[in-house]
Amino acid sequence: MSKKSGIKIEKGKREDMIHSIKGFFLDERDEDLGDLASSLILDFIIDELAPEFYNQGVEDSYKYMNDKLEDLLGIKKYRK
């Protein structure tokens, strides 16, 4: 669990993310990071960047649901 954000990630998923970070640094920067360095980078991403992605997802969901609600209201039938 990330200390700052409180986001919990399953152990297996966290290991996959750490593996991805290590692969990225090896491919892009020719740097062989260890598990600790990769884990610290992951914690930084979770604490500092993930909230922005989360908030964007909430905003996108809100817009989507609002559009669908307008569609639903558009099919109302009126009595004459």
Jmol script that loads the backbone (N, CA, C; Angstrom):
load data "model"
ATOM      1  N   MET A   1       0.844  -1.177   0.000  1.00  0.00           N
ATOM      2  CA  MET A   1       0.000   0.000   0.000  1.00  0.00           C
ATOM      3  C   MET A   1       0.889   1.240   0.000  1.00  0.00           C
ATOM      4  N   SER A   2       0.486   2.182  -0.806  1.00  0.00           N
ATOM      5  CA  SER A   2       1.202   3.441  -0.848  1.00  0.00           C
ATOM      6  C   SER A   2       0.920   4.232   0.427  1.00  0.00           C
ATOM      7  N   LYS A   3       1.962   4.788   1.001  1.00  0.00           N
ATOM      8  CA  LYS A   3       1.818   5.480   2.285  1.00  0.00           C
ATOM      9  C   LYS A   3       0.970   6.745   2.165  1.00  0.00           C
ATOM     10  N   LYS A   4       1.242   7.539   1.165  1.00  0.00           N
ATOM     11  CA  LYS A   4       0.590   8.833   1.032  1.00  0.00           C
ATOM     12  C   LYS A   4      -0.849   8.725   0.540  1.00  0.00           C
ATOM     13  N   SER A   5      -1.053   7.977  -0.529  1.00  0.00           N
ATOM     14  CA  SER A   5      -2.368   7.954  -1.173  1.00  0.00           C
ATOM     15  C   SER A   5      -3.305   6.908  -0.590  1.00  0.00           C
ATOM     16  N   GLY A   6      -2.756   5.902   0.069  1.00  0.00           N
ATOM     17  CA  GLY A   6      -3.592   4.842   0.617  1.00  0.00           C
ATOM     18  C   GLY A   6      -4.068   3.849  -0.426  1.00  0.00           C
ATOM     19  N   ILE A   7      -3.539   3.936  -1.637  1.00  0.00           N
ATOM     20  CA  ILE A   7      -3.932   3.020  -2.708  1.00  0.00           C
ATOM     21  C   ILE A   7      -3.296   1.661  -2.459  1.00  0.00           C
ATOM     22  N   LYS A   8      -4.134   0.631  -2.464  1.00  0.00           N
ATOM     23  CA  LYS A   8      -3.647  -0.735  -2.280  1.00  0.00           C
ATOM     24  C   LYS A   8      -3.597  -1.433  -3.634  1.00  0.00           C
ATOM     25  N   ILE A   9      -2.490  -2.087  -3.901  1.00  0.00           N
ATOM     26  CA  ILE A   9      -2.325  -2.849  -5.137  1.00  0.00           C
ATOM     27  C   ILE A   9      -1.962  -4.271  -4.743  1.00  0.00           C
ATOM     28  N   GLU A  10      -2.639  -5.223  -5.371  1.00  0.00           N
ATOM     29  CA  GLU A  10      -2.348  -6.631  -5.084  1.00  0.00           C
ATOM     30  C   GLU A  10      -0.868  -6.912  -5.308  1.00  0.00           C
ATOM     31  N   LYS A  11      -0.330  -7.822  -4.529  1.00  0.00           N
ATOM     32  CA  LYS A  11       1.099  -8.139  -4.593  1.00  0.00           C
ATOM     33  C   LYS A  11       1.525  -8.534  -6.004  1.00  0.00           C
ATOM     34  N   GLY A  12       0.745  -9.383  -6.645  1.00  0.00           N
ATOM     35  CA  GLY A  12       1.090  -9.828  -7.995  1.00  0.00           C
ATOM     36  C   GLY A  12       1.087  -8.696  -9.006  1.00  0.00           C
ATOM     37  N   LYS A  13       0.101  -7.818  -8.893  1.00  0.00           N
ATOM     38  CA  LYS A  13       0.030  -6.669  -9.801  1.00  0.00           C
ATOM     39  C   LYS A  13       1.185  -5.714  -9.547  1.00  0.00           C
ATOM     40  N   ARG A  14       1.519  -5.516  -8.267  1.00  0.00           N
ATOM     41  CA  ARG A  14       2.644  -4.641  -7.931  1.00  0.00           C
ATOM     42  C   ARG A  14       3.946  -5.200  -8.520  1.00  0.00           C
ATOM     43  N   GLU A  15       4.120  -6.512  -8.407  1.00  0.00           N
ATOM     44  CA  GLU A  15       5.318  -7.140  -8.974  1.00  0.00           C
ATOM     45  C   GLU A  15       5.360  -6.954 -10.484  1.00  0.00           C
ATOM     46  N   ASP A  16       4.202  -7.069 -11.148  1.00  0.00           N
ATOM     47  CA  ASP A  16       4.142  -6.844 -12.597  1.00  0.00           C
ATOM     48  C   ASP A  16       4.517  -5.406 -12.945  1.00  0.00           C
ATOM     49  N   MET A  17       4.037  -4.451 -12.144  1.00  0.00           N
ATOM     50  CA  MET A  17       4.350  -3.040 -12.382  1.00  0.00           C
ATOM     51  C   MET A  17       5.839  -2.770 -12.194  1.00  0.00           C
ATOM     52  N   ILE A  18       6.409  -3.344 -11.158  1.00  0.00           N
ATOM     53  CA  ILE A  18       7.842  -3.188 -10.909  1.00  0.00           C
ATOM     54  C   ILE A  18       8.636  -3.780 -12.068  1.00  0.00           C
ATOM     55  N   HIS A  19       8.203  -4.928 -12.545  1.00  0.00           N
ATOM     56  CA  HIS A  19       8.853  -5.563 -13.699  1.00  0.00           C
ATOM     57  C   HIS A  19       8.767  -4.649 -14.925  1.00  0.00           C
ATOM     58  N   SER A  20       7.617  -4.010 -15.128  1.00  0.00           N
ATOM     59  CA  SER A  20       7.451  -3.093 -16.263  1.00  0.00           C
ATOM     60  C   SER A  20       8.379  -1.890 -16.148  1.00  0.00           C
ATOM     61  N   ILE A  21       8.505  -1.346 -14.951  1.00  0.00           N
ATOM     62  CA  ILE A  21       9.398  -0.207 -14.732  1.00  0.00           C
ATOM     63  C   ILE A  21      10.836  -0.608 -15.024  1.00  0.00           C
ATOM     64  N   LYS A  22      11.236  -1.768 -14.526  1.00  0.00           N
ATOM     65  CA  LYS A  22      12.599  -2.249 -14.775  1.00  0.00           C
ATOM     66  C   LYS A  22      12.837  -2.425 -16.272  1.00  0.00           C
ATOM     67  N   GLY A  23      11.849  -2.984 -16.974  1.00  0.00           N
ATOM     68  CA  GLY A  23      11.966  -3.173 -18.419  1.00  0.00           C
ATOM     69  C   GLY A  23      12.051  -1.856 -19.164  1.00  0.00           C
ATOM     70  N   PHE A  24      11.253  -0.890 -18.743  1.00  0.00           N
ATOM     71  CA  PHE A  24      11.278   0.428 -19.377  1.00  0.00           C
ATOM     72  C   PHE A  24      12.655   1.071 -19.243  1.00  0.00           C
ATOM     73  N   PHE A  25      13.194   1.082 -18.030  1.00  0.00           N
ATOM     74  CA  PHE A  25      14.498   1.707 -17.820  1.00  0.00           C
ATOM     75  C   PHE A  25      15.606   0.976 -18.577  1.00  0.00           C
ATOM     76  N   LEU A  26      15.489  -0.333 -18.672  1.00  0.00           N
ATOM     77  CA  LEU A  26      16.495  -1.093 -19.413  1.00  0.00           C
ATOM     78  C   LEU A  26      16.403  -0.787 -20.901  1.00  0.00           C
ATOM     79  N   ASP A  27      15.187  -0.766 -21.448  1.00  0.00           N
ATOM     80  CA  ASP A  27      15.002  -0.520 -22.883  1.00  0.00           C
ATOM     81  C   ASP A  27      15.299   0.924 -23.275  1.00  0.00           C
ATOM     82  N   GLU A  28      14.814   1.865 -22.485  1.00  0.00           N
ATOM     83  CA  GLU A  28      14.894   3.274 -22.864  1.00  0.00           C
ATOM     84  C   GLU A  28      16.173   3.969 -22.409  1.00  0.00           C
ATOM     85  N   ARG A  29      16.723   3.540 -21.294  1.00  0.00           N
ATOM     86  CA  ARG A  29      17.871   4.249 -20.731  1.00  0.00           C
ATOM     87  C   ARG A  29      19.089   3.353 -20.535  1.00  0.00           C
ATOM     88  N   ASP A  30      18.936   2.092 -20.895  1.00  0.00           N
ATOM     89  CA  ASP A  30      20.007   1.106 -20.725  1.00  0.00           C
ATOM     90  C   ASP A  30      20.502   1.076 -19.272  1.00  0.00           C
ATOM     91  N   GLU A  31      19.540   1.210 -18.344  1.00  0.00           N
ATOM     92  CA  GLU A  31      19.841   1.163 -16.914  1.00  0.00           C
ATOM     93  C   GLU A  31      19.179  -0.068 -16.317  1.00  0.00           C
ATOM     94  N   ASP A  32      19.940  -0.806 -15.546  1.00  0.00           N
ATOM     95  CA  ASP A  32      19.421  -2.010 -14.900  1.00  0.00           C
ATOM     96  C   ASP A  32      19.036  -1.661 -13.463  1.00  0.00           C
ATOM     97  N   LEU A  33      17.757  -1.335 -13.269  1.00  0.00           N
ATOM     98  CA  LEU A  33      17.281  -0.970 -11.934  1.00  0.00           C
ATOM     99  C   LEU A  33      17.008  -2.215 -11.106  1.00  0.00           C
ATOM    100  N   GLY A  34      17.227  -2.096  -9.824  1.00  0.00           N
ATOM    101  CA  GLY A  34      16.886  -3.175  -8.911  1.00  0.00           C
ATOM    102  C   GLY A  34      15.435  -3.063  -8.474  1.00  0.00           C
ATOM    103  N   ASP A  35      15.014  -4.038  -7.693  1.00  0.00           N
ATOM    104  CA  ASP A  35      13.635  -4.052  -7.208  1.00  0.00           C
ATOM    105  C   ASP A  35      13.334  -2.851  -6.309  1.00  0.00           C
ATOM    106  N   LEU A  36      14.279  -2.474  -5.449  1.00  0.00           N
ATOM    107  CA  LEU A  36      14.048  -1.359  -4.528  1.00  0.00           C
ATOM    108  C   LEU A  36      13.853  -0.052  -5.289  1.00  0.00           C
ATOM    109  N   ALA A  37      14.745   0.246  -6.225  1.00  0.00           N
ATOM    110  CA  ALA A  37      14.630   1.487  -7.001  1.00  0.00           C
ATOM    111  C   ALA A  37      13.327   1.506  -7.792  1.00  0.00           C
ATOM    112  N   SER A  38      12.981   0.386  -8.392  1.00  0.00           N
ATOM    113  CA  SER A  38      11.735   0.301  -9.163  1.00  0.00           C
ATOM    114  C   SER A  38      10.522   0.458  -8.264  1.00  0.00           C
ATOM    115  N   SER A  39      10.589  -0.106  -7.083  1.00  0.00           N
ATOM    116  CA  SER A  39       9.498   0.010  -6.120  1.00  0.00           C
ATOM    117  C   SER A  39       9.324   1.454  -5.664  1.00  0.00           C
ATOM    118  N   LEU A  40      10.423   2.162  -5.452  1.00  0.00           N
ATOM    119  CA  LEU A  40      10.356   3.571  -5.056  1.00  0.00           C
ATOM    120  C   LEU A  40       9.768   4.430  -6.173  1.00  0.00           C
ATOM    121  N   ILE A  41      10.130   4.126  -7.412  1.00  0.00           N
ATOM    122  CA  ILE A  41       9.555   4.847  -8.554  1.00  0.00           C
ATOM    123  C   ILE A  41       8.057   4.585  -8.624  1.00  0.00           C
ATOM    124  N   LEU A  42       7.654   3.336  -8.433  1.00  0.00           N
ATOM    125  CA  LEU A  42       6.231   2.995  -8.445  1.00  0.00           C
ATOM    126  C   LEU A  42       5.488   3.750  -7.343  1.00  0.00           C
ATOM    127  N   ASP A  43       6.056   3.796  -6.149  1.00  0.00           N
ATOM    128  CA  ASP A  43       5.424   4.532  -5.048  1.00  0.00           C
ATOM    129  C   ASP A  43       5.282   6.017  -5.385  1.00  0.00           C
ATOM    130  N   PHE A  44       6.305   6.579  -6.021  1.00  0.00           N
ATOM    131  CA  PHE A  44       6.237   7.982  -6.437  1.00  0.00           C
ATOM    132  C   PHE A  44       5.098   8.195  -7.430  1.00  0.00           C
ATOM    133  N   ILE A  45       4.996   7.310  -8.412  1.00  0.00           N
ATOM    134  CA  ILE A  45       3.933   7.423  -9.416  1.00  0.00           C
ATOM    135  C   ILE A  45       2.566   7.329  -8.754  1.00  0.00           C
ATOM    136  N   ILE A  46       2.414   6.370  -7.856  1.00  0.00           N
ATOM    137  CA  ILE A  46       1.132   6.190  -7.168  1.00  0.00           C
ATOM    138  C   ILE A  46       0.792   7.416  -6.323  1.00  0.00           C
ATOM    139  N   ASP A  47       1.758   7.925  -5.594  1.00  0.00           N
ATOM    140  CA  ASP A  47       1.504   9.044  -4.677  1.00  0.00           C
ATOM    141  C   ASP A  47       1.323  10.377  -5.395  1.00  0.00           C
ATOM    142  N   GLU A  48       2.128  10.626  -6.403  1.00  0.00           N
ATOM    143  CA  GLU A  48       2.160  11.953  -7.017  1.00  0.00           C
ATOM    144  C   GLU A  48       1.355  12.064  -8.309  1.00  0.00           C
ATOM    145  N   LEU A  49       1.262  10.997  -9.090  1.00  0.00           N
ATOM    146  CA  LEU A  49       0.628  11.084 -10.402  1.00  0.00           C
ATOM    147  C   LEU A  49      -0.731  10.400 -10.477  1.00  0.00           C
ATOM    148  N   ALA A  50      -0.873   9.280  -9.792  1.00  0.00           N
ATOM    149  CA  ALA A  50      -2.114   8.498  -9.885  1.00  0.00           C
ATOM    150  C   ALA A  50      -3.358   9.299  -9.515  1.00  0.00           C
ATOM    151  N   PRO A  51      -3.310  10.177  -8.509  1.00  0.00           N
ATOM    152  CA  PRO A  51      -4.525  10.940  -8.195  1.00  0.00           C
ATOM    153  C   PRO A  51      -5.044  11.768  -9.377  1.00  0.00           C
ATOM    154  N   GLU A  52      -4.144  12.288 -10.191  1.00  0.00           N
ATOM    155  CA  GLU A  52      -4.571  13.051 -11.369  1.00  0.00           C
ATOM    156  C   GLU A  52      -5.271  12.149 -12.379  1.00  0.00           C
ATOM    157  N   PHE A  53      -4.717  10.954 -12.595  1.00  0.00           N
ATOM    158  CA  PHE A  53      -5.354  10.003 -13.513  1.00  0.00           C
ATOM    159  C   PHE A  53      -6.711   9.573 -12.968  1.00  0.00           C
ATOM    160  N   TYR A  54      -6.781   9.341 -11.679  1.00  0.00           N
ATOM    161  CA  TYR A  54      -8.031   8.942 -11.035  1.00  0.00           C
ATOM    162  C   TYR A  54      -9.084  10.039 -11.205  1.00  0.00           C
ATOM    163  N   ASN A  55      -8.693  11.273 -10.900  1.00  0.00           N
ATOM    164  CA  ASN A  55      -9.635  12.387 -11.019  1.00  0.00           C
ATOM    165  C   ASN A  55     -10.112  12.570 -12.454  1.00  0.00           C
ATOM    166  N   GLN A  56      -9.220  12.362 -13.413  1.00  0.00           N
ATOM    167  CA  GLN A  56      -9.621  12.461 -14.815  1.00  0.00           C
ATOM    168  C   GLN A  56     -10.627  11.366 -15.153  1.00  0.00           C
ATOM    169  N   GLY A  57     -10.417  10.171 -14.627  1.00  0.00           N
ATOM    170  CA  GLY A  57     -11.359   9.073 -14.839  1.00  0.00           C
ATOM    171  C   GLY A  57     -12.721   9.370 -14.238  1.00  0.00           C
ATOM    172  N   VAL A  58     -12.730   9.963 -13.052  1.00  0.00           N
ATOM    173  CA  VAL A  58     -14.000  10.341 -12.420  1.00  0.00           C
ATOM    174  C   VAL A  58     -14.712  11.389 -13.271  1.00  0.00           C
ATOM    175  N   GLU A  59     -13.966  12.381 -13.735  1.00  0.00           N
ATOM    176  CA  GLU A  59     -14.562  13.431 -14.559  1.00  0.00           C
ATOM    177  C   GLU A  59     -15.101  12.868 -15.875  1.00  0.00           C
ATOM    178  N   ASP A  60     -14.336  11.999 -16.519  1.00  0.00           N
ATOM    179  CA  ASP A  60     -14.794  11.377 -17.767  1.00  0.00           C
ATOM    180  C   ASP A  60     -16.048  10.546 -17.534  1.00  0.00           C
ATOM    181  N   SER A  61     -16.086   9.804 -16.436  1.00  0.00           N
ATOM    182  CA  SER A  61     -17.262   8.995 -16.097  1.00  0.00           C
ATOM    183  C   SER A  61     -18.474   9.877 -15.850  1.00  0.00           C
ATOM    184  N   TYR A  62     -18.266  10.983 -15.157  1.00  0.00           N
ATOM    185  CA  TYR A  62     -19.356  11.917 -14.884  1.00  0.00           C
ATOM    186  C   TYR A  62     -19.942  12.453 -16.192  1.00  0.00           C
ATOM    187  N   LYS A  63     -19.066  12.875 -17.101  1.00  0.00           N
ATOM    188  CA  LYS A  63     -19.534  13.400 -18.391  1.00  0.00           C
ATOM    189  C   LYS A  63     -20.296  12.328 -19.166  1.00  0.00           C
ATOM    190  N   TYR A  64     -19.770  11.113 -19.177  1.00  0.00           N
ATOM    191  CA  TYR A  64     -20.420  10.009 -19.886  1.00  0.00           C
ATOM    192  C   TYR A  64     -21.803   9.738 -19.299  1.00  0.00           C
ATOM    193  N   MET A  65     -21.875   9.619 -17.986  1.00  0.00           N
ATOM    194  CA  MET A  65     -23.156   9.327 -17.335  1.00  0.00           C
ATOM    195  C   MET A  65     -24.142  10.482 -17.527  1.00  0.00           C
ATOM    196  N   ASN A  66     -23.663  11.702 -17.486  1.00  0.00           N
ATOM    197  CA  ASN A  66     -24.521  12.859 -17.699  1.00  0.00           C
ATOM    198  C   ASN A  66     -25.101  12.850 -19.117  1.00  0.00           C
ATOM    199  N   ASP A  67     -24.270  12.518 -20.103  1.00  0.00           N
ATOM    200  CA  ASP A  67     -24.751  12.413 -21.484  1.00  0.00           C
ATOM    201  C   ASP A  67     -25.813  11.330 -21.609  1.00  0.00           C
ATOM    202  N   LYS A  68     -25.597  10.191 -20.962  1.00  0.00           N
ATOM    203  CA  LYS A  68     -26.563   9.091 -21.027  1.00  0.00           C
ATOM    204  C   LYS A  68     -27.864   9.466 -20.327  1.00  0.00           C
ATOM    205  N   LEU A  69     -27.772  10.217 -19.241  1.00  0.00           N
ATOM    206  CA  LEU A  69     -28.971  10.661 -18.540  1.00  0.00           C
ATOM    207  C   LEU A  69     -29.783  11.599 -19.428  1.00  0.00           C
ATOM    208  N   GLU A  70     -29.104  12.480 -20.140  1.00  0.00           N
ATOM    209  CA  GLU A  70     -29.800  13.365 -21.072  1.00  0.00           C
ATOM    210  C   GLU A  70     -30.483  12.558 -22.166  1.00  0.00           C
ATOM    211  N   ASP A  71     -29.817  11.495 -22.666  1.00  0.00           N
ATOM    212  CA  ASP A  71     -30.437  10.614 -23.660  1.00  0.00           C
ATOM    213  C   ASP A  71     -31.697   9.976 -23.086  1.00  0.00           C
ATOM    214  N   LEU A  72     -31.630   9.530 -21.845  1.00  0.00           N
ATOM    215  CA  LEU A  72     -32.769   8.890 -21.199  1.00  0.00           C
ATOM    216  C   LEU A  72     -33.933   9.870 -21.056  1.00  0.00           C
ATOM    217  N   LEU A  73     -33.640  11.085 -20.644  1.00  0.00           N
ATOM    218  CA  LEU A  73     -34.694  12.087 -20.503  1.00  0.00           C
ATOM    219  C   LEU A  73     -35.300  12.458 -21.856  1.00  0.00           C
ATOM    220  N   GLY A  74     -34.535  12.278 -22.906  1.00  0.00           N
ATOM    221  CA  GLY A  74     -35.018  12.590 -24.250  1.00  0.00           C
ATOM    222  C   GLY A  74     -36.087  11.638 -24.756  1.00  0.00           C
ATOM    223  N   ILE A  75     -36.266  10.484 -24.120  1.00  0.00           N
ATOM    224  CA  ILE A  75     -37.275   9.524 -24.594  1.00  0.00           C
ATOM    225  C   ILE A  75     -38.560   9.598 -23.780  1.00  0.00           C
ATOM    226  N   LYS A  76     -38.675  10.593 -22.931  1.00  0.00           N
ATOM    227  CA  LYS A  76     -39.906  10.761 -22.150  1.00  0.00           C
ATOM    228  C   LYS A  76     -41.088  10.983 -23.087  1.00  0.00           C
ATOM    229  N   LYS A  77     -42.225  10.473 -22.684  1.00  0.00           N
ATOM    230  CA  LYS A  77     -43.455  10.661 -23.455  1.00  0.00           C
ATOM    231  C   LYS A  77     -44.312  11.693 -22.748  1.00  0.00           C
ATOM    232  N   TYR A  78     -44.911  12.526 -23.521  1.00  0.00           N
ATOM    233  CA  TYR A  78     -45.754  13.581 -22.976  1.00  0.00           C
ATOM    234  C   TYR A  78     -47.199  13.333 -23.374  1.00  0.00           C
ATOM    235  N   ARG A  79     -48.123  13.599 -22.471  1.00  0.00           N
ATOM    236  CA  ARG A  79     -49.559  13.481 -22.761  1.00  0.00           C
ATOM    237  C   ARG A  79     -50.056  14.787 -23.357  1.00  0.00           C
ATOM    238  N   LYS A  80     -50.989  14.636 -24.231  1.00  0.00           N
ATOM    239  CA  LYS A  80     -51.578  15.837 -24.843  1.00  0.00           C
ATOM    240  C   LYS A  80     -52.950  16.064 -24.334  1.00  0.00           C
TER     241      LYS A  80
END
end "model"
wireframe off; spacefill off
backbone 0.3
color backbone group
